[in-house]
Amino acid sequence: MRPQLKLMTLALMLSAAHLAQAQANTQDVKISAPADSVADQFQWLEEVGGEKSLDWVKARNQITRGKLDGDAGFTKLRADLQVVLDSKDRIPGIRKMGKSYYNFWTDAEHPRGLWRKTSLAEYRKAQPKWETVLDIDALAKAENQNWVFKNSICREPEFDRCLIELSRGGADAVSLREFDLAGKRFVKNGFVLPEAKMTVEWRDKDHLFVATDFGTGTMTDSGYARIVKEWQRGTPLSTARTLLEGEQADMGVSAQSSDHGGVHHELVRRGVTFYTAENFLREGGKLSKLDVPAQTGIDFFATQFIVTPNEAWTTGGKTFSSGSVLAIDFEAFKKGDRNFTILFQPSDSTSFTGATSTRNFLLVQSLENVKSSLTEWKFKDGKWTARQVSLPTMGKVTISAVDAYRSDDYLLSYSDYLTPNVYQLAHAGSDERELLKSSPAFFDASAYETVQKFASSKDGSKVPYFMVRRKDVKFDGNNPTLLYGYGGFQISLTPSYSGALGKSWLEKGGVYVVANIRGGGEFGPRWHQAALKENRQRAYDDFAAVAEDLIASKITSPQHLGAMGGSNGGLLAGVALTQHPELFNAVVSQVPLLDMQRFNQLLAGASWMGEYGNPDVPAEWAYIQRYSPYQNVKAGVTYPNVLFITSTRDDRVHPGHARKMAAKMLDQGHANVWYYENIEGGHGGAANNAQRADMSAITYSFLWNMLKWDNAAHVVR
């Protein structure tokens, strides 16, 4: 494990008449028991690779292609987007391993990618020379496989061997092979694992911690490993020593090593749900359960134990806030001491987002009203001291240690909606930084501005949102406006640059809005937990409140307002479609969940019951049924134009959600339904830049045609 802390558990005014209609959409739902007995005439579309299913997919894809074939704007946009994605002027992100700096790179000549290395001195040059370590295109050709490079797990701090994870077509399931980093070749008779959803970490050169599919009964209902073992080199996997067995209903199990400041720890984790876990320390071959709350992230900084409870924790006569960051001497903790030092204390406007360790500093990242903040903590002579770091932007900031075993240097990258990514070499203890690389601008941002505003949700909660618009924008209700959201799994949406968004939307005169709704992590666990399970509707009310605020302020109108989201955000888009058709003229639902009656039975869906609830429990289905798009879409209702877009190879969110929703709407007589399914791509939707450019061009061409100023032909009111 890299000495970087893994502290997370674990990836829109209406008229009175319109408001009454919206309330009816959410409240006047007849509650019934979870009913597998109610026939789903489109369930056959859940057969991912079935001939009948794929024939349906290909037919719908052809119809969508037919709508775009004569669209010169689509063809040009696709070409422009691929230029952005394949640009050789993009910043190559680096990771120091040993004496070299490694990067994984894709472009038009290498669509599957090159794993390559260089020196820091060479990297500083405008055109550095790279040495190829592993060519995925060549490997795929030699083996006649559609390999997608997923991950490299390298042994630290030696960096002599790596475990390479390869996926067929971009799925979450991977196969694994051991790789000799110095020799730039796969190790003969080295560690090899067949395709599965797995978690693997190095214990030492000859032992791995392995959680994978060991055979019948070894995977959880969520599709992840139920058993974690220690596997010795040169022995059959069947003889590996079991460390921990979880329950069938658990999310999954894992094990890892933690090394920092010369202190070694081994941890085993039983993930009971997506958010709750039991954490064990492994010493002398025995496991001892750590006395921390179930919703807690843990790690180590030398002799210090770092704890981040995601629930209020009363211990040692004190109550620590949910979302705080705590530190204590680990040996003292094991003996019962609970006198923690508080490294981060959340407030109504702040939240912890992550921490990274260098050799002598713990770098704690947080948000204040969704704007980035960074604090350096140094532990010396038994005490922690802090220094606030001056950051160059309110936008997205990403940091990673250069060499946490030997150095206090770290890499800092930042961007916002109008500022291309900047990559700097920073030094803990100082605000001095060296510019390493900066991305080119793919659109002229000088005519635009970013503003943050707040909308009032149905229950009075203030919901922040960012808006990117022209400085001379007219408040006449005619601006094509795209509203994006996610609102789940404590994931924060912070300002970041997208050249593709600039080319696809902003340059044409569109307004782009990001809603920081409840369910996300923008204000910590409380913001997330406010929209869990029976309170899920709050997230959807927040999104609608932002839409209403955009209309009331005359930025746009329903005729020109679109909604978009992916994955959990795809569910959000589906709810916007079915609950508030009066607010939007176009909706894009990407790799979505939509059938919330069966989500827990499809692929990894069971692992998300901690977020949504269990539809097999009547009391929980009662509230899920109120918003589930698949159960609430109706014939005779006028819905916005809608595009469902997904991937056949998505083995996380089942493509059946999008397939069935599109099929049901078409069967109900809704003619304004678009559908596209990429045959490859996994949960990200696409497996290479050409596919990404194509799917983005489909999405933004659909949105622009539906929302542009002269869109009368596409208005479905």
C-alpha positions, 0 to 999 in steps of 0.5 A: 500500500502506498503511504497515502491515507485511505480515510474514506470507507471505500466508486434546482421557481415554479408556478403554484400549478407546477408545484402542485403537479410536482408534489403529486408526482412524488406523493400520490403513489399507491404503495404495494409490496415488493412485487416480483409477482408483478410481471416485468415484460422487459426483464428479458433485456437484463440478459446482457449478452443474450441474442434477443437483447443484443439485437434490440440494442443494435436496432436502437443504436442504428436508429440513434446513428440514423438521427445523427448521420446527416448532422454535420455538427455531430461529425465535427464535434466528434472530431474536435473532441477526439483532438482534445482527448488525444492531445499530446499537450495534455499533462502526463501525470506521474508517479515516482517509483524507485528512481524513475517517474512513471506515466500511463498515456493514451493518444491516437497512436496508442488508443489502449495505452503505453506505460512508460517512464522518465527522469524528473530532469527529463520530465521538466523539459517541454518534450521529455523522452520516455522509455516504454515499459509496457505497450498495451496495444502490442500486448492486446494484438499479440494475445488477440484480446481487447485489453484495457489497462486497469491498475498497477499494484507495485511493491513498496518501497522496493518497486521491483515487482508490480501486479498488472490488472487487465480488463476485457473491454473495460469491465470491473472484473480483471485478470492479474499478472506479476510484472518485473519492473526493471526487466520490463516483462511479465514474470515467468511462473509469477503470480497470476490470477484469472478474471474476477472482481478482486482486491490484491495487495503485497505483503512482501515479495513472496506473499500476497493478500488476495480477495477474489473468486475462490470458487462456489460460495466465495463471493458475496451477494454484491459480487465481491470476495467473501474470503481474503487469504494470504498466498505464498509464491510458488504454491497453488492458490487453493492452499492459500491461508484464510485470514477472514471469512465474511458473510454472504450478505456482506459487501466484501473483505480485503487486507493490506499492509501499511508502512510509514516512518519505519512502522509496519502494520497489517490490516484486515477489513470486513466490509459489512455494508457500503459504509460500515465495516469491522477493522482488524489488526493482524499481529503474529498471525492473529486478528484483533478487532479495533475499537472504532465505530462501524462507519470509520476510516483508519490508517497510520502515520508512523506511530500515530493512529489516524481515525476518521469517524463518519458518525458521532463517536463518544469515547474516553468521556468525549464526543467526536463529531462525524467527519472529524480527523483524529490522531493518537499514539497507536500503542497507547490506543491499544492500551485504552487511551482515547486522548485524541488530537483533533486534526480536523473539526467539521463545521456547517460549511466545511468537510474533510475530503482526504489526507496524504502523507509525506515523510514528515507531514500529513496533508489534510484536504477539506472543502469550505463551501465547496472550495478547496483548502489544505492544511499541513500537520507535522508530528514532532516531539510528541505534538502535532502542529499545523500550517495553512497552505496557500492555494492558487484556486477555489477549484479542484486540488489534487495532491500526491506524495512524490516519495513518502519514504524519503521526501516531503515533496508532493505533486499538486495539480489544480484547475477550475471550470475556466482554468486548465490543469496546472501541475506543480512540484510542492514542498511541505513546510513551504508555499514555494512551488515549481511549475512542472506542466500546464495544460493548453486551453481548449477554448477561450475562457476570457468571455466566461465567468463562474459564480456560486449561488444557493437555491432553497430546497423544499424543506428550506435547506440552502443548496449551493450550485456553480454556474459557468456562463458568458459575462454578457449573459442575457437574463431573458430565459432563452439560454440553453442550460445544462444542469448536472448533478450526482448527489450520492455516496458522499462524493463531492462535485468540485470545479474542474476544467474540461476542454470537451465541455468547453468545445461541446457546450460553452463555446456555443453559448450554453450555460453549465450548472453543477448542483451540490445536492444532498447525498454528496460529500460537499459538507461531509457525512451530515450532507450525505446522510441527510439523503440516505434511504427514506430521505432520498427524496431530499436529493431530488428536491434539491436538484429540482430547487436548483432548476427552479432557481435557474428558471426564476432568475431567467437564466433559462426556461423549461424549453431550454433547460436540460438535466444530466447525470451518470450512474447514481446521477443517472438515477437522479436524471431519471427521477428528474424526468419522471417527477418534474417533466415540466422543468426540462426539455431534455434529459440525459441518463448515463450508465444509470440505475433506474429499476430500483425494485431490482437494483439489488439483484443486478451485478453489484447492486446489493452493495448499495442497499446502505445508500438506497435501502432494500426493496425486498423489505416492504417498509423500505420498498414503500419509500423507494417506490415513490421515486423509482423511475422505472415504476413511475414512468407512465403512458399519457404523460408528456416527458422531455426528450430523453437519451439513455446511454450505457455500456454492454461491458458495464459490470457494476451498474447493469445495462438492463436499467437503461435498456428496460426504461427505454423499451418501456417508454417506447412501448408506452408511446413516448416517441422522443426516446433516444438510446445508445449502448456502447458494446465495450467500455465498462462503467466509464462507458467507453474503453478508449478515446475514440469511443469517449469522443463518440459517446460525448458527441452523441450526448452533447449533439442531442442536448444542443439540438433539444435546448438551443435557441431555435429548438421549437421543433424539439419542444415537447410541451 
